[in-house]
Amino acid sequence: MNRWLSVVPLMLLLGLVVYFAIGLSLDPRTVPSVLINKPLPAFDLPTVGGGASFKSEALKGQVSLLNVFASWCIACRVEHPVLLELTKTKRVAIYGLAWKDKPGELKAWLEELGDPYIVIGDDATGRTAIDLGVTGAPETFVIDRQGRIRFKQIGPIDAYVWKETIEPLIEQLEAEK
């Protein structure tokens, strides 16, 4: 009986080692989203800087990106030059969702870094981000012509992510009728 009790802690330790080894081998940016291939949740937000409201229907009819960002987000600053370059090349329509940001700080941030967005919805309460399953900024959603979410990028888009993952998907979606 004593021998068996001395093996139990070793088995528990071995189980924990296996559990953590599996967890460390996973890529945290590939969290599956239950919204993939489902319609973009409906929203109607005020726009940053005034003007007409930003509605989810605005993303229908074209392949586009919906980028969740904030001026307080350090990784968003890293991603921003890539978004500006995509806007210059007119490769894809980019819409923004300002997540729990202060209007004055966001305006200053956009004036400093540039504005790659067609429209920016002001999600001051964070309700739309919750509906999208956002866990942190930046997160970017690829939206197809029917307004369905086809991909969710967790973390910044860099040149590699764009070339290897998002651009091929956009080409595929644009080829679909």
N, C-alpha and C positions, 0 to 999 in steps of 0.2 A: 504494500500500500504506500509506504514512504517513497519507494522508487517511482511510482506513478506520479506522486505529487511533485517530485523534483523535475519531471519531464514537462508538466503543464506550463510553467513559466517559459520554458524554452520554446514550446509550440506557439504560445501567444506572441513571443518575440519574433519568431520566424514569420507568423501571419502578418504582423505589423510591417516587417521589412518588405514582404511581398506587396502588401497594400500600398506602401509609400513608393516603392520602386515603380509600380504601374502608374501611379499618379504623377511621378516626376517625368515619365516618358511621354506624357500627353502634352499637346500644344494647347495652351490656354486660349489662343486666338481662334480655335476651331470649335467653340462651344456651339452645339447644334441649336438652331432656333425652330420653335414649333410653328413659326410664321412662314417658313420657306414654302413657296408655291401657293401661298394663301393671299387673299387681297390685303392690300395695305390698310391698316385700321383707319377708319374715317376720322378726320380732324378738320377743324376750321379755326385757324390761329390768326391773331393780329400779326402784321408783318413788322419787321424791324425797320424803323425809319418811317413808319406810317404807310398809308396807301391801302389798297384793297386787301382783304384777308387772304391768307394762304390756305387753300383747301386741298385735301388729299386728291381730289379729282384732277387737280392741275398736273399730276404726274401721269395721267392716262394718255395714251396715244403716241407715246415716244418711249424709248429706252432711256432711263435717267438714273442718276445717283441722288440719294437723300442722305446728306452728311450731317450727323449729329455732332455738334461742337460747342465750345464755350471759350470765352476769352481767358478764363481762369485755368484752362486745360493746357498743360505744358506739351503733351503729345500732339495736341491740335496745332500748335505752333510749328512742330516738326513736319506735320503733314501738309501744311498750308501751301508751301511752294509747289508741291505736286498738283494740288487742285488748281492753283493759278496757271500752271503750264497747260493743264487739260482744258481750261477755259480759253486760253490763247489759241490752242489748236482746234477748238470747237469740236472736239472728239465726242463729247457726251454732255448732255444738259445736267448741270449740278444745282440742286436745291439744298438749302441749309435749314437746319432746325437748331436754333439757339437754345441750349438746354440750361435752364435756371441761371440765366445770365442777367447782369445789370445793364440796362440799355446804354448808359453813358460809357461804361467800360467796354462794351461790345463795339460801340461806334468808334471809339478811339483805337481799338484793336484792328478793326477793318480799315480805318484810315491809315494806320501805320503799315499794315501788311498787304493790303489790297483786298478786293472783294470778288471772289470767284463765283459767287452764287447768282442765279437768276432771281430768286426770291428767298428771303429768310423768314421763316416762321418763328415767332417769339413764344417759346414754351416755358414761360416764367414759372408755372406751377409744377412742371415736370410730368403732367398727366399724359401727354402724347408720348413722351419717352417711355413711360411705364407701359403704355399700350403696345409699344414696339418691342418691349423686352430689353431696353437699353440697360446695361450694367455699368457703363462708364463711357467717357468720351475720349477719343473720337470713336464713333461707330458709323459705318456707311452701309447703306442698303442699295442693292441693284434692283431697280423696279422695271418690269417689262411693260410692253405697250398696253396690256390689259389692266395695269395697276397692281400686279401681283409682285410680292417680294420674291426674288429669285436667288439672292445671296446676301449674306450679312458678314461684313468685315469688321472684326473686333480689333481695335487698335488702329494706328495710323496707316494710311496708304503710302507706300514708298514706291520707288521705281520698280522694284522686283515684284511686289504684290500686284501692281498695275499690269505689268507685262505678262506675268505668269498666270494670274488668276482672273482679274477683273476684265481686262481688255479682251481676252478670248471669249469670255462669257457674253460681253456686250456684242461682239461680232456675231456670235451664235444667235443671240436674241434678235438682232437687227435683221438677220437672214430669214428668220421665221416670219411667216405671213399671218 
